Amino acid sequence: MKYGFIRTATAVPAITAGDSRRNAMEITAIAKELAEKNAELILFPELCLTSSSCGDLFLQRTFIKECEQAISDIANGTKELNSIIVFGAPIMHNNTLYNSAIVMHRGVVKGIVPKRLLNNSMTNEQRWFTSGNILPSNATVKIGNHDATLLKEAIFTTESYSFGIEIGNESQAPLTPAAMLVSNGACIILNPSASEELADSNRQTKNRIEADSRRYKSCYMYANSGKGESTSHATYAGYNAIAECGNIIAQSDRFQT
């Protein structure tokens, strides 16, 4: 933090669907580049470690084991960075798979936030993932040599700021996770997303980001899946935006990555 401000960043890696080890290299390279530019908080999209377009590969144990190793790859590659990195990945706990956001700092997973509202009919996510609502409060998974806790309503706090996470279309729920997080002290909301591009959806997304940041009187960071994840069933545009108190202060062009 400098003069009461922090530098944040959103990024969309060039994803190869199903190749989590390669995607981990891409995420690590971008994180290093942004850390050199003094970004303190870096957000990547939902399920960017694998791509959200992997379909029934999510049901394969070998595939999930490879994802766990890829998370360790990112931890090893970013342990010298002072930036906090948030990225999406599938996490297995007690033979149940969760669509999750990983919070990592200096090579250690500080927490895992599971998605609780699974309502994306376009990608049929309920076929592969389970709502995080069923998790007990003390659920942990092994990531490398460390135990990481799955946290349903976590607020992550640093010396300078606090932040919380809602994933994808949880932002459209009647009572959003962000509303609860802000009520409990979060000043930054992160939304790693894998929302498909539809007619007029970009305008609606921009309006929602502006409205949410205004309503919560906070910073709102949004990172969506890129065009490399597009299939015959869904198109992704890779739109990123950062808004503060009702105004988008930085945004990306669509269909760039």
C-alpha positions in Angstrom: 0.0 0.0 0.0 1.2 3.5 -0.8 -0.6 6.7 0.2 -3.6 4.7 1.2 -3.9 2.9 -2.1 -3.1 -0.6 -3.2 -2.3 -1.8 -6.7 -4.6 -4.6 -7.9 -4.6 -6.6 -11.2 -6.9 -9.0 -13.1 -5.5 -11.3 -15.8 -6.7 -13.9 -18.3 -4.1 -16.6 -19.1 -4.0 -18.3 -22.5 -5.5 -21.6 -21.4 -5.1 -25.0 -22.9 -8.3 -26.9 -21.9 -7.4 -29.9 -19.8 -3.6 -29.2 -19.5 -3.4 -28.0 -16.0 0.4 -28.3 -15.8 0.9 -26.0 -18.8 -1.8 -23.7 -17.5 0.0 -23.5 -14.2 3.1 -22.3 -16.0 1.1 -19.6 -17.8 -0.5 -18.4 -14.5 2.9 -18.4 -12.8 4.5 -16.3 -15.6 1.7 -13.7 -15.5 1.8 -13.5 -11.7 5.6 -12.8 -11.9 5.1 -10.2 -14.5 2.4 -8.4 -12.5 4.3 -8.7 -9.3 7.2 -6.9 -11.0 4.8 -4.1 -11.6 4.0 -4.0 -7.9 0.5 -5.6 -8.1 -0.4 -6.6 -4.5 -3.5 -8.6 -5.3 -3.9 -10.5 -8.6 -7.1 -12.2 -9.8 -7.4 -14.9 -12.4 -10.7 -16.4 -13.8 -12.8 -19.3 -12.4 -11.4 -22.7 -13.1 -8.5 -21.2 -15.1 -6.2 -24.0 -14.0 -8.1 -26.5 -16.1 -10.6 -24.4 -18.2 -14.3 -24.5 -17.4 -14.8 -26.4 -20.7 -13.4 -29.8 -19.6 -16.7 -31.5 -19.3 -16.5 -35.1 -18.0 -12.8 -34.8 -17.6 -13.7 -33.4 -14.2 -15.0 -36.9 -13.3 -11.5 -38.5 -13.9 -9.4 -39.0 -10.8 -6.2 -38.9 -12.8 -7.2 -35.5 -14.1 -7.9 -34.2 -10.6 -4.6 -35.5 -9.3 -2.8 -33.7 -12.1 -4.6 -30.5 -11.0 -3.4 -30.9 -7.4 0.2 -31.2 -8.7 -0.4 -28.1 -10.9 -1.4 -26.1 -7.8 1.9 -27.2 -6.2 3.7 -26.0 -9.3 2.2 -22.6 -8.9 3.1 -22.5 -5.2 6.7 -23.4 -6.0 6.9 -20.8 -8.8 5.5 -17.9 -6.8 7.0 -18.5 -3.3 9.3 -15.5 -3.8 6.5 -13.2 -4.8 4.9 -10.8 -2.3 1.7 -10.6 -4.3 -1.5 -12.4 -3.2 -2.7 -14.6 -6.1 -6.3 -15.9 -6.5 -7.2 -18.4 -9.2 -9.9 -21.0 -9.9 -9.4 -24.7 -9.7 -11.3 -27.9 -9.0 -10.7 -29.3 -5.5 -11.5 -32.8 -4.3 -12.5 -33.3 -0.6 -13.8 -36.7 0.6 -14.5 -37.9 -2.9 -16.6 -34.8 -3.7 -15.5 -32.1 -6.2 -15.8 -28.4 -5.6 -15.4 -25.5 -8.0 -13.1 -23.4 -5.9 -11.0 -20.2 -5.7 -7.4 -20.7 -4.4 -5.9 -17.9 -2.4 -2.1 -18.2 -2.4 0.7 -16.0 -0.9 4.4 -16.7 -1.1 3.8 -20.3 -2.2 1.4 -21.2 0.6 -2.4 -21.7 0.1 -4.0 -19.4 2.6 -7.5 -20.7 2.0 -9.8 -22.3 -0.5 -13.2 -20.8 -1.2 -15.8 -23.3 -2.7 -18.5 -22.1 -5.0 -21.9 -22.5 -3.2 -24.4 -21.4 -5.9 -24.3 -23.8 -8.8 -26.8 -22.5 -11.3 -24.9 -22.2 -14.6 -27.2 -24.3 -16.9 -25.1 -23.5 -20.0 -22.1 -25.4 -18.6 -24.1 -28.0 -16.6 -21.7 -27.5 -13.6 -24.0 -29.4 -11.2 -23.1 -32.6 -13.2 -19.5 -32.3 -11.9 -19.4 -30.1 -8.9 -21.1 -30.0 -5.5 -22.2 -26.9 -3.6 -19.8 -25.7 -0.9 -22.7 -25.3 1.4 -22.4 -29.0 2.5 -18.8 -28.7 3.7 -18.1 -28.8 7.5 -16.4 -25.7 8.9 -13.1 -27.6 9.5 -12.7 -29.2 6.1 -9.1 -29.3 4.9 -7.2 -30.7 1.9 -3.5 -31.4 1.4 -1.8 -29.1 -1.1 1.9 -30.1 -1.4 3.3 -30.2 2.1 0.6 -27.9 3.6 -3.0 -28.4 4.8 -5.4 -25.9 3.3 -8.8 -25.1 4.7 -11.9 -24.8 2.7 -13.7 -21.6 3.8 -17.3 -20.8 2.8 -17.5 -17.2 4.0 -13.9 -16.2 4.4 -12.5 -12.7 4.8 -8.8 -12.6 4.1 -7.0 -9.8 6.0 -3.6 -8.2 5.4 -2.0 -5.4 7.3 -3.5 -2.9 4.8 -6.8 -4.3 3.5 -9.3 -7.2 3.6 -11.0 -9.0 0.8 -13.6 -11.7 0.1 -14.6 -13.8 -2.9 -17.7 -14.7 -4.7 -17.4 -17.0 -7.7 -19.1 -16.4 -11.1 -22.8 -16.1 -11.1 -23.0 -16.1 -7.3 -23.1 -12.3 -7.9 -26.6 -12.7 -9.3 -28.1 -14.5 -6.2 -30.9 -12.8 -4.3 -28.5 -12.6 -1.3 -25.0 -12.5 -2.7 -21.9 -13.7 -0.8 -20.4 -10.3 -1.4 -23.2 -8.6 0.6 -22.4 -10.8 3.6 -18.6 -10.3 3.1 -18.9 -6.5 3.0 -21.2 -6.5 6.0 -18.5 -8.3 7.9 -15.7 -6.0 6.9 -14.3 -6.9 3.5 -13.3 -3.8 1.5 -12.5 -5.6 -1.8 -14.6 -8.2 -3.5 -13.1 -10.6 -6.0 -15.1 -12.4 -8.6 -13.3 -15.1 -10.6 -15.8 -16.0 -13.3 -16.5 -18.3 -16.2 -19.6 -16.6 -17.7 -20.4 -17.3 -21.3 -20.9 -14.4 -23.8 -24.5 -13.9 -24.8 -26.4 -11.1 -26.6 -26.1 -7.9 -24.5 -24.3 -9.8 -21.7 -21.3 -7.6 -21.7 -23.4 -4.5 -21.0 -25.2 -6.3 -18.2 -21.9 -7.4 -16.7 -20.5 -3.9 -16.7 -23.7 -2.5 -15.2 -23.7 -5.2 -12.5 -20.0 -4.6 -11.6 -20.6 -0.8 -11.3 -23.8 -1.3 -9.3 -22.2 -3.8 -6.9 -19.2 -1.6 -6.2 -21.5 1.3 -5.6 -23.8 -0.6 -3.4 -21.0 -2.1 -1.3 -18.9 1.1 -1.3 -16.0 -1.1 -2.2 -13.6 -2.2 -4.9 -14.9 -4.9 -7.1 -12.5 -7.1 -9.2 -13.8 -9.2 -12.0 -11.9 -11.7 -14.2 -13.7 -13.8 -16.8 -12.6 -16.8 -18.9 -10.9 -16.1 -22.2 -11.7 -17.0 -25.8 -9.4 -20.0 -25.7 -12.0 -21.8 -23.5 -14.7 -21.3 -26.1 -16.5 -24.4 -27.4 -19.4 -25.2 -29.7 -21.6 -24.8 -26.5 -20.3 -21.6 -25.1 -18.2 -18.5 -26.0 -16.0 -16.7 -23.6 -14.7 -13.2 -24.1 -12.0 -12.7 -21.4 -13.5 -9.5 -20.1 -11.8 -8.0 -17.0 -12.8 -5.0 -14.9 -11.9 -3.3 -11.7 -14.5 -0.9 -10.3 -14.5 1.4 -7.2 -17.6 2.9 -5.6 -19.7 2.7 -8.8 -17.1 3.6 -11.4 -15.1 1.2 -13.6 -11.5 2.4 -13.3 -9.9 -0.2 -15.5 -11.2 -2.8 -18.0 -9.9 -5.0 -20.8 -11.0 -5.4 -24.4 -12.9 -8.6 -25.1 -11.7 -11.6 -27.2 -8.0 -10.8 -26.6 -6.9 -14.0 -24.8 
